[in-house]
């Protein structure tokens, strides 16, 4: 009984806050409603207040998450299950301290970002190239299909076109077109799918049809 009452209270609070925030964002400053704009303008103030509270809560959650991560790795460094785990924890703690000190006392705030993180990201991007080549090899090994051939051709064109050689200028133009048109369209489609899924999830929460993992586990 307590679980159902708690879930009902949680759903009511979420629905009320969600409806007020959505209404405030829709009406804006009320200028589009003419004479009645002064009546609906407070909804915008309320929605902005809720959004600021959410931003503050997310910031606090991020800080708590960082301290939790540091405490977990500090304990693992002292009582780690093995040398590898302790080494990883030591690298993480040292990296955090170095980044914090560099940000506080260095005039160049992007020193670590440009000289360390960007280089690591470039190395990971290079590893992705090898992963793509290996994936194409495994795909064609199972059987030659049109999808596999298109994947292999596109991958080879993009990889070869990325080489800084003047003799490959026509292929580089094809690579630029593939990057600007098909790949950009696919990325935008993925972003639209994420946006629609987020919208549907928000609507389900607002109307009270979505339950948290804890509530689902308790009901089961």
N, C-alpha and C positions, 0 to 999 in steps of 0.2 A: 504494500500500500504506500509506504514511504517512497519507494522507487518511482511509482507511477505519479505521485504528487510532485516529486522533484522534477521528473521529466516534463510534467504539465507546466510547472512554473518556469522551467528553462525554456520551453517552447514559447510560452507567452511572452517572456522578456525578449527573446530573439525576434519574434514576429513584430512586437511593438517597435523595437529599436530599428529593425529593418524597414518597416513601412514608413516610419518617420524620416529616416535617412533618405530613402528613395524618393519620398514626396518632396523633401527639401531640395534635393538635387534637380528634380523635375521642374519645380516652380522657379528656382533661381532667386533673383532679387524681387520677383513679383511684377516687374515692369511689363511683362507680356499679358497681364490680366487687367490692365487698366485701373479702374477705380477700386476694384477688389484686391489690388496688389498689396496694399498695406495690411490686409488681413492674412494673406498667405506668406508674406515676407518672413515672419518669425520662424517658419519651417526651415528656411534656408539657414538661419542662425543655429537652429537646433542640429541640423544635419552637419554643419561645419564643426560644431562642438563635439559631436559623436566621432567624426573623422579624426579630429585632433586627439581625442582620447585613445582611439585605436592606434594612432601613430606612436603615442607615448607608451602604450602597453607593448607594442611590438618592439620598441627600442629597449624597454626594460627586459623583455623576453630575450632579446639578443644579448644583452649584458649578462643576464643570468646564464644563458647558454654558454657564453665564453668562459665564465668562472667555473661552470660545471665541467666543461671540456678540460680546462687546466687542472682542476682538482682530480679528475679521473686519471689523467696522464701523470700527474705527480704521484698518485698512489701506485700506478703501474710501474713508475720508475723505481720506486722503493721495493715493491713486492710484485714485480712483474713475473709472468709465467715463463719467460725465457729471455735470452739475450737479445733476440730480434725485436721483441715487443718493447723492451727497455730502451733499445737504441732508437726506435721510432718515437717513443715518448720523449726522450732526451732531445731529439732533433726538433720536435714540435715546440717544446718549452723554450729551447734556446732561440728558435726562430721568432717566437712571439716576443721574447724579451728584446732581441735585437731590433725587431721592427718597431716596438714601442719606444725604445731609446732613440732610434734614428728619427722617428717622427717628432719626438719631443725636443731633441737637441741639435738636429741637423737642419740647415737652412734649405736644403733640397729635399722636399717631401717625397718626390718621385724617385729617389735614389734606389730604394729597394725594388720598387715597382718596375722600373725600367731595366735594371741590371740583374734582377733575380727572377721575379715573377714572369716577366715577358719572355725571358730566355727559357724558362721551364715550359711555358705555354707553347713556344715554338718547337721545343723538343717533343712535346706530346703531339703536336700537329704532325711532325715528321713520323712519329710512331703510327699515327692514324693512316698515313700513306701505306706503310708496310702492312697494316691490318687490312686495308682495302685490297691490296694486291693478293694477299693470302686468301681473303674471302672470295675474290674472283676465281682464284685457282680451285678452291674447294667447290665453288658453285659449278664450274665447268666440268669438274671431275665427276660430279653426280650425273651429269647429262647436259648436252648442248641444247639450250633453249633460246628462244628469241629474247626473253628477258635477261638471261645471262650474257648474251652477246651485246645487247644494248648497254648493260651495266659495264661490261669490259671496255667497249668502245668509248663510252663517255669518260670512264676513269682514265684511260690512256690519253685521250685528247686533252683533258684538263691537266694531267700530270706533265705531259710533254710540252704543252703550251705554256706551262709555268716556268720553263727553263729560259733564262735570260740570253737567248741567242737570236741574232738578227736574221738568220736563215729561217727561223720558225715564225716569222711575222704573220703569214696567213693563218697558221694554226693558232697563234696567240689571239687573233681576231675572233676565231671561232670559240676559243676558250672564254674570251670576254663576253661574247654573246650568250654562251651557255650560262655564265655566272649571272649576267644581268637579267635574262628572260626566264628560262625554265627553272633554274635554281631559286631565283628570287620569288617566282610564283609559287613554288613548292613551300618555301619558308613562310610566305604570307598565308598560304593555306593552312599550314600547321598552327600559326599564330591565331588565325580565325577559329580553328577548331578548339584551341585552348580557351579562347575568349568565350565561345558559345558554351563549352562545358562549364566554365566558371559561372556564366550567367544562369545556366540551368541549375547548378548546385546552389547558387544564391537564392533563386526562386523557390527551390525545394525547402531551403532553410527558413525563408520568410513565411511560407504557408504552413510550416510545421510538419512536413512530410519526411524530413531528413532527421535521422537520429545519430547521436554520437556513438563511438565504438563502445564506450562504457555502458550506455543504455542498451545497445544491442546484445552485449555479453550478458547483462543482467536478465534480459528477457529470455534469452536462450537458456 
